[in-house]
């Protein structure tokens, strides 16, 4: 699919979620990728990291937005 036509779905959540929250976020990221959409999320830890992990493992595209310019904080 052409990138200009892909659906982008944002996921935002806690930086310190429960273990169940991490499992759920990873499953959501995986499902977003399996449907051919792009996951947009914060590029740091917690829910955003778990969702990105799920999407990445499913072969999806992830757009991470960092709160600053320090690339060493990227998940």
ChimeraX attribute file (.defattr): number of C-alpha atoms within 10 A of each C-alpha:
attribute: neighborCount
match mode: 1-to-1
recipient: residues
	/A:1	7
	/A:2	5
	/A:3	9
	/A:4	6
	/A:5	8
	/A:6	11
	/A:7	13
	/A:8	16
	/A:9	15
	/A:10	17
	/A:11	17
	/A:12	13
	/A:13	18
	/A:14	12
	/A:15	14
	/A:16	11
	/A:17	14
	/A:18	12
	/A:19	10
	/A:20	9
	/A:21	16
	/A:22	21
	/A:23	15
	/A:24	16
	/A:25	26
	/A:26	23
	/A:27	19
	/A:28	19
	/A:29	33
	/A:30	23
	/A:31	18
	/A:32	26
	/A:33	24
	/A:34	15
	/A:35	11
	/A:36	17
	/A:37	21
	/A:38	21
	/A:39	27
	/A:40	20
	/A:41	22
	/A:42	23
	/A:43	19
	/A:44	18
	/A:45	18
	/A:46	21
	/A:47	26
	/A:48	27
	/A:49	23
	/A:50	24
	/A:51	33
	/A:52	33
	/A:53	20
	/A:54	25
	/A:55	27
	/A:56	17
	/A:57	14
	/A:58	18
	/A:59	13
	/A:60	21
	/A:61	19
	/A:62	24
	/A:63	15
	/A:64	18
	/A:65	14
	/A:66	15
	/A:67	10
	/A:68	7
	/A:69	9
	/A:70	8
	/A:71	9
	/A:72	6
	/A:73	12
	/A:74	14
	/A:75	16
